[in-house]
Amino acid sequence: MCVPAPGPQEVRIQVKAIGLNRADTMYRLGIYDEYPIFPARLGYEAAGIVEAIGDGVEGVAVGDVVSVLPAFSLHQYATYGALIVVPAYTLQKHPSSLSFEEAASVWTSYLTMYGMVVDAANVQPGQYVVITAASSNAGLAAIQVVNGVGGIPIAVTTTGRKRDALVTAGAAHVIAADEQDVVTEVLKITKNNGPEVILDPVGGPLLTKLIDAVAVKGKVYIYGGLSPEPASLSALTLVRKTPALYGYNATDVLLNPSKLGAAIQFIYEGIAKGKLKPVVGKTFPFDEIVAATKFLEANTHIGKVVVTI
C-alpha cells in the first residue's frame, strides 16, 4: 500500500510506537460512538518522527520528535502503521524525558483524567476519589492526577495480586473487588462519609455497589462499559444521597480549545515535575499487533499496552 504525501495542514510521521486503547477495540467491534466504514483503519495514539510536512504547516519540521493527540475521526485518520498521515494540529513535541513508548501512552488517558478530575469534578485536597479498573493505563493516570491535585485515590481492582503495583503507582488505598466487599471497605476508608468522586469505566453490578457507597451529593463519572451486565440503581439511594451521575469521554476536552490548552499545560507541567509518568505495561513488536490486542482485551495487564516499530 502506498502511503500518500501529506496534504495541506497534514504531516507524515515515521512511527516508533503505537499506544493501544480500549476505544480501538470498541470501534473494531462496532460498539463505539462511530462505526467502521470499510476499508477501515485503527488507532488513536502514536509517537514518532516527522518525515514530511504538507503546505501551510507551522510549528513542526522534518525530524521533530512528536506524539499524536487523539483528536480526529477514524474515518479520516488512524495511527496503526509504520508511516501515517495525521493533521498537524494533533501533534505535540514530547519531552526528551519520555521514551517513544511513554509518549505514545500519554494523551488519551491523561486528557480524560484531567477532564474528569480537574475540570469537571474540581477535586480538592483531601477529597476521596474511587478509581475502578485501577491497573489500566487510564486508572494509573487517574491515580497520578488525583495525587497531583491533593486528592486521596482509592484504587479498586479485581484481585489482590495487583495491590503492590497500585500502591507503588501512588494509590493511598487498594480494594480487591473479588476478595473484599467494596462498599464496606470504601465506607471504612472514608469514615462512613463515602467518596466525593467516583471514576468508573466498568459499569454493571460494581457501579450499583459504588453508588451505594458514594458521599451525599457525590459525583460519579462513567467513562466506559467494560461490564456487559446492566447496573441497577436504587431510587431510595438516589433520593437519599442525591448524587450526580455523568457520562464522560475525552471529547469534552479535545473539542474545547481553552480546555485543551489548559489540559496540555497541566500534563506537561506534571511530567516535568515527575508527578505524571506514563506506565508502559507491556510492549509487542508490530508484527504481533493481533497478540497485543488480545492481551489488552484479556484485562490482565497493568499499564499501557504498546506496539513498537
C-alpha positions as CSV (number, residue, x, y, z in Angstrom):
1,M,0.0,0.0,0.0
2,C,1.4,3.4,-0.9
3,V,1.4,6.0,1.9
4,P,0.2,9.3,0.4
5,A,2.1,12.5,0.7
6,P,0.7,14.8,3.4
7,G,-1.8,17.3,2.1
8,P,-2.3,20.9,3.3
9,Q,-2.1,21.1,7.1
10,E,-1.1,17.4,7.3
11,V,2.1,15.7,8.5
12,R,3.6,12.3,7.7
13,I,5.2,10.5,10.6
14,Q,7.6,7.6,10.8
15,V,6.0,5.8,13.7
16,K,8.1,4.4,16.5
17,A,5.4,3.4,19.0
18,I,1.6,2.9,18.9
19,G,-0.5,3.1,22.1
20,L,-3.4,0.7,22.1
21,N,-6.7,1.8,23.6
22,R,-10.0,0.3,24.6
23,A,-11.5,2.7,22.1
24,D,-9.7,0.8,19.3
25,T,-11.4,-2.4,20.3
26,M,-14.8,-0.8,20.7
27,Y,-14.5,0.8,17.2
28,R,-13.5,-2.5,15.7
29,L,-16.4,-4.3,17.3
30,G,-18.9,-1.7,16.2
31,I,-19.8,-0.5,19.7
32,Y,-18.1,2.9,19.7
33,D,-19.6,6.3,19.1
34,E,-18.7,5.9,15.4
35,Y,-18.9,2.8,13.3
36,P,-16.3,1.4,10.9
37,I,-16.6,2.3,7.2
38,F,-14.7,-0.3,5.2
39,P,-11.9,-0.3,4.3
40,A,-11.4,0.8,7.9
41,R,-8.3,1.7,9.9
42,L,-7.5,1.8,13.6
43,G,-5.5,3.7,16.2
44,Y,-5.7,7.0,18.1
45,E,-2.2,7.3,19.6
46,A,1.3,7.1,18.3
47,A,4.8,8.6,18.7
48,G,7.5,9.0,16.1
49,I,9.5,11.3,13.9
50,V,8.1,13.9,11.4
51,E,9.1,12.6,7.9
52,A,7.3,15.1,5.7
53,I,5.0,18.1,6.0
54,G,2.2,19.5,3.8
55,D,1.5,23.0,2.7
56,G,0.7,25.5,5.4
57,V,2.1,23.5,8.3
58,E,3.7,25.6,11.0
59,G,5.3,24.8,14.3
60,V,6.8,21.4,13.3
61,A,9.6,20.5,11.0
62,V,11.0,17.3,9.4
63,G,13.0,15.5,12.1
64,D,10.9,16.7,15.1
65,V,10.0,14.0,17.7
66,V,6.3,14.1,18.2
67,S,3.3,12.3,19.7
68,V,-0.3,12.4,18.4
69,L,-3.4,13.8,20.2
70,P,-6.5,11.5,19.7
71,A,-8.4,14.4,18.1
72,F,-9.7,13.0,14.8
73,S,-12.2,10.6,13.4
74,L,-11.0,7.1,12.4
75,H,-13.0,7.7,9.2
76,Q,-10.3,10.2,8.3
77,Y,-7.0,9.3,10.1
78,A,-5.5,6.5,12.1
79,T,-2.2,5.5,13.8
80,Y,-1.8,1.8,13.2
81,G,1.1,1.9,10.7
82,A,4.8,2.4,10.1
83,L,4.1,5.6,8.2
84,I,1.0,7.6,9.0
85,V,-0.5,10.9,7.8
86,V,-2.3,12.9,10.5
87,P,-3.5,16.5,10.8
88,A,-0.8,18.9,12.0
89,Y,-3.0,20.3,14.8
90,T,-2.8,16.9,16.6
91,L,1.0,16.9,17.0
92,Q,2.8,17.6,20.3
93,K,6.5,17.7,20.8
94,H,7.0,15.3,23.6
95,P,9.6,16.0,26.3
96,S,13.0,14.3,26.0
97,S,12.4,12.7,29.3
98,L,9.9,10.4,27.7
99,S,10.6,7.4,25.5
100,F,8.7,6.8,22.4
101,E,6.7,4.1,24.2
102,E,5.8,6.5,27.0
103,A,5.0,9.3,24.6
104,A,2.5,7.0,22.9
105,S,0.8,6.4,26.2
106,V,0.1,10.0,27.3
107,W,-2.7,11.7,25.7
108,T,-5.9,9.6,25.8
109,S,-5.6,8.7,29.5
110,Y,-4.3,11.9,30.9
111,L,-6.6,14.1,28.9
112,T,-9.6,12.0,30.0
113,M,-8.5,12.1,33.7
114,Y,-7.7,15.8,33.6
115,G,-11.2,16.4,32.2
116,M,-12.9,14.5,35.0
117,V,-10.7,15.1,38.0
118,V,-9.6,18.7,37.4
119,D,-12.0,20.3,35.0
120,A,-15.4,18.7,35.8
121,A,-15.2,17.4,39.4
122,N,-12.7,20.0,40.6
123,V,-11.2,17.6,43.1
124,Q,-9.9,19.4,46.2
125,P,-7.1,18.4,48.6
126,G,-8.2,15.8,51.0
127,Q,-11.2,14.6,48.9
128,Y,-11.5,10.8,48.3
129,V,-11.7,9.6,44.7
130,V,-12.6,5.9,44.0
131,I,-10.9,4.7,40.8
132,T,-12.1,1.4,39.3
133,A,-10.1,-0.7,36.8
134,A,-7.2,1.0,38.5
135,S,-4.5,-1.1,37.0
136,S,-5.3,0.0,33.4
137,N,-3.4,2.9,31.9
138,A,-6.4,5.2,32.5
139,G,-6.6,4.0,36.1
140,L,-2.9,4.6,36.7
141,A,-3.2,8.1,35.1
142,A,-6.2,8.8,37.4
143,I,-4.2,7.9,40.5
144,Q,-1.4,10.2,39.4
145,V,-3.7,13.1,38.6
146,V,-5.7,12.8,41.8
147,N,-2.4,12.8,43.8
148,G,-1.3,15.8,41.8
149,V,-4.2,17.9,43.0
150,G,-4.0,16.6,46.6
151,G,-6.9,14.2,46.5
152,I,-6.8,10.7,48.0
153,P,-7.0,7.9,45.4
154,I,-8.8,4.7,46.4
155,A,-7.9,2.1,43.7
156,V,-10.4,-0.7,43.0
157,T,-9.1,-3.8,41.2
158,T,-10.2,-7.4,40.8
159,T,-7.7,-9.3,42.8
160,G,-5.1,-8.6,45.4
161,R,-2.2,-9.7,43.1
162,K,-2.1,-6.1,41.7
163,R,-2.1,-4.5,45.1
164,D,1.6,-3.9,45.4
165,A,1.8,-2.4,41.9
166,L,-1.1,0.0,42.6
167,V,0.5,1.1,45.9
168,T,3.7,1.7,44.1
169,A,1.8,3.7,41.5
170,G,0.5,6.0,44.2
171,A,-2.8,4.6,45.4
172,A,-3.5,5.5,49.0
173,H,-5.8,2.5,49.4
174,V,-6.4,-0.6,47.3
175,I,-9.6,-2.7,47.3
176,A,-9.8,-6.1,45.6
177,A,-13.4,-6.4,44.5
178,D,-13.3,-10.2,44.1
179,E,-12.0,-10.6,47.6
180,Q,-13.5,-7.8,49.6
181,D,-16.8,-6.1,50.0
182,V,-16.3,-2.9,48.1
183,V,-19.0,-0.8,49.9
184,T,-17.7,-1.9,53.4
185,E,-14.1,-1.1,52.5
186,V,-14.9,2.3,50.9
187,L,-17.0,3.4,53.9
188,K,-14.3,2.2,56.3
189,I,-11.6,4.2,54.5
190,T,-13.8,7.3,54.2
191,K,-15.0,7.1,57.8
192,N,-18.6,6.3,56.6
193,N,-18.8,9.5,54.6
194,G,-18.2,7.9,51.2
195,P,-16.0,9.3,48.4
196,E,-16.7,12.7,46.9
197,V,-15.9,11.4,43.4
198,I,-16.1,8.0,41.6
199,L,-14.4,7.3,38.3
200,D,-15.7,4.1,36.7
201,P,-15.1,2.6,33.2
202,V,-16.7,-0.7,34.3
203,G,-20.4,-0.3,35.0
204,G,-22.5,-3.3,35.8
205,P,-23.0,-4.6,39.3
206,L,-19.9,-2.8,40.6
207,L,-21.4,0.5,39.7
208,T,-24.5,-0.4,41.7
209,K,-22.3,-1.0,44.7
210,L,-20.3,2.2,44.2
211,I,-23.4,4.4,44.1
212,D,-24.4,2.8,47.5
213,A,-21.1,4.0,48.8
214,V,-20.8,7.5,47.3
215,A,-20.9,10.6,49.5
216,V,-24.0,12.7,49.7
217,K,-24.1,14.9,46.6
218,G,-21.1,13.0,45.3
219,K,-20.1,12.8,41.7
220,V,-20.0,9.6,39.6
221,Y,-18.3,9.7,36.2
222,I,-18.9,6.7,33.9
223,Y,-16.4,6.7,31.0
224,G,-16.6,3.1,29.7
225,G,-18.6,0.0,29.8
226,L,-16.3,-3.0,30.4
227,S,-19.0,-5.0,32.1
228,P,-21.7,-6.4,29.8
229,E,-24.1,-6.6,32.7
230,P,-26.5,-3.7,33.4
231,A,-26.3,-1.6,36.5
232,S,-29.3,-1.2,38.7
233,L,-29.9,2.0,40.7
234,S,-31.9,2.2,43.9
235,A,-34.4,5.0,43.7
236,L,-34.2,5.4,47.5
237,T,-30.4,5.7,47.4
238,L,-30.7,8.4,44.7
239,V,-33.2,10.3,46.7
240,R,-31.2,9.9,50.0
241,K,-27.8,10.8,48.6
242,T,-28.7,12.9,45.5
243,P,-25.5,12.0,43.7
244,A,-24.8,13.4,40.2
245,L,-24.1,10.8,37.5
246,Y,-22.3,11.8,34.4
247,G,-21.2,10.0,31.2
248,Y,-17.8,11.2,30.1
249,N,-15.3,11.0,27.3
250,A,-12.2,13.0,26.3
251,T,-14.0,14.9,23.6
252,D,-15.2,17.3,26.3
253,V,-11.6,18.5,26.5
254,L,-10.5,17.7,22.9
255,L,-13.2,19.7,21.2
256,N,-12.9,22.8,23.5
257,P,-9.7,24.8,22.7
258,S,-9.4,26.6,26.0
259,K,-9.9,23.3,28.0
260,L,-7.5,21.5,25.7
261,G,-4.8,24.2,26.2
262,A,-5.2,24.1,29.9
263,A,-5.1,20.3,29.9
264,I,-1.9,20.1,27.8
265,Q,-0.2,22.6,30.1
266,F,-1.3,20.6,33.2
267,I,0.1,17.4,31.7
268,Y,3.4,18.9,30.6
269,E,3.9,20.5,34.0
270,G,3.1,17.2,35.7
271,I,5.6,15.4,33.5
272,A,8.3,18.0,34.2
273,K,7.8,17.8,37.9
274,G,7.7,14.0,37.9
275,K,4.0,13.9,39.1
276,L,2.8,12.3,35.9
277,K,4.7,9.4,34.3
278,P,3.1,7.0,31.9
279,V,3.4,3.4,32.9
280,V,4.1,1.1,30.0
281,G,2.9,-2.4,31.0
282,K,4.0,-4.5,28.0
283,T,5.3,-3.9,24.5
284,F,4.8,-6.0,21.4
285,P,6.6,-5.8,18.0
286,F,4.4,-4.5,15.1
287,D,4.1,-8.0,13.6
288,E,2.4,-9.2,16.8
289,I,-0.3,-6.5,16.9
290,V,-3.0,-9.1,17.0
291,A,-1.5,-10.7,20.1
292,A,-1.1,-7.2,21.6
293,T,-4.8,-6.6,21.0
294,K,-5.8,-9.9,22.6
295,F,-3.6,-9.2,25.6
296,L,-5.3,-5.8,26.0
297,E,-8.7,-7.4,25.8
298,A,-7.9,-10.0,28.4
299,N,-7.8,-7.3,31.1
300,T,-4.9,-8.8,33.0
301,H,-2.3,-6.1,32.3
302,I,-1.0,-3.2,34.4
303,G,-0.4,0.0,32.5
304,K,-0.3,0.7,28.8
305,V,-0.1,-1.9,26.0
306,V,2.3,-0.5,23.3
307,V,3.3,-1.8,19.9
308,T,6.8,-0.8,18.7
309,I,8.2,-0.4,15.2
